[in-house]
Amino acid sequence: MIRTLGINQFDQCVLNMSLINLCNQTSYVGQSIRRLHNLSDDDALGDPWRKLHQLTVHIPHPEQLYDGMTLEAGLTQGYNIEVKTIADPSQIPYKISEGGQFVVVMRQKGLDAGFEIAATGLFIRPLALLRLDVIMDMTTPEYQSIVVKHPIIRDYPSGWEDKLNQFLNQTISYHTLPNLVGYVDQTLNPDYRPPSWNQVHLAAKSFAGV
């Protein structure tokens, strides 16, 4: 796992685990997207990811306690992700092509404290990645652009960066993007078994030599 300036290992693990859940249609957040689609669209069998949603990823304090559930279980299930449809795309700070999803990352300010915005960006489902602008300085504001790739996909195909940029520049549609998500979505790949939070966290610690 690549360490990104200004992002600690725990936060990176939360982003990785959140991406795992976002890519898997059978996950809690995947089912939430489907339910929203079924409520608002007559075509219940259509692709729910064609519509624009806001995906809010909450990064909790590492020692936060919850009633009735451990932090690890909640992150494994993806309960830290909220989903809502966006009625007016002009209200968000990006021009997003069909199939892209708006992402807001909120980080808990301290134990038992509230959350503050930490990043905004996009989830591009076919490429199984998050493209985020991480807020480095709230007063400036200063941003660092990062890409969070799916931790299970070891080798992204050559040219994926060009495809990402073409999609961001709206020169290609998401239907023409490489379908990497097919490997990490249990709906499309029944043999796939998503890792738990503990497995993701342990892998990150092993990678860092901890």
CORJODA-V362036 format. One record per helix or strand of 3 or more residues. SS is the DSSP state (helix for helix, strand for strand). FROM is the first residue (numbers start at 1). TO is the last residue. If there is no record, write none. Layout:
((SS FROM TO) (SS FROM TO))
This chain:
((helix 9 23) (helix 28 40) (helix 48 50) (strand 53 59) (helix 71 77) (strand 81 85) (helix 89 91) (strand 100 108) (strand 115 124) (strand 129 137) (strand 142 149) (helix 160 168) (helix 174 176) (helix 180 183) (helix 197 207))
